[in-house]
Amino acid sequence: MEEYGLSKRQIFTLKRRSLEKRINKYYQQTNDGEGTIELLITLQVRDELCDLDFSFMLSQLVKRIFTRTRSTAALRRYYVYFAEYFDKKEWRLLLVKLFPAKTFIAEKLEQLYTQYIKAPLARLAGS
């Protein structure tokens, strides 16, 4: 965590407002989306371990990182930890952005199923 400008001790002792400022500053200076996401996952762990509220930290920054930066292996690995940050429509768009090949294959399979199985069976049942 030292490479992100915060020590392990600071991550688990600083207050929410201080952490938000430091993480925002780190992202603005380095434009390191992957590192910022890793810091926010660490804070999700802290949220589960302590009584203080660290949920939905920097939600706008999370949305910006996932929607406006290039899709990387790290973003594809960590996206599931931020599902609550997005509504249904945003989540579908994010999945299309992160996994374009899977989306393409799923659409083609649905198209083939409709064309060769569903439609002929519907015609057969109708006759």
Buried (B, 14 or more C-beta within 10 A) or exposed (E): BEEBBBEEEBBBEBEBEEBBEBBBEBBEEEEBBBBBBBBBEBBBEBBEEEEEEBEBBBBEBBBBBBEEBEBEEEBEEBBEBBEEBBEEEEBEEBBEBBBEEEBEEEEEEEEEEEEEEEEEEEEEEEE
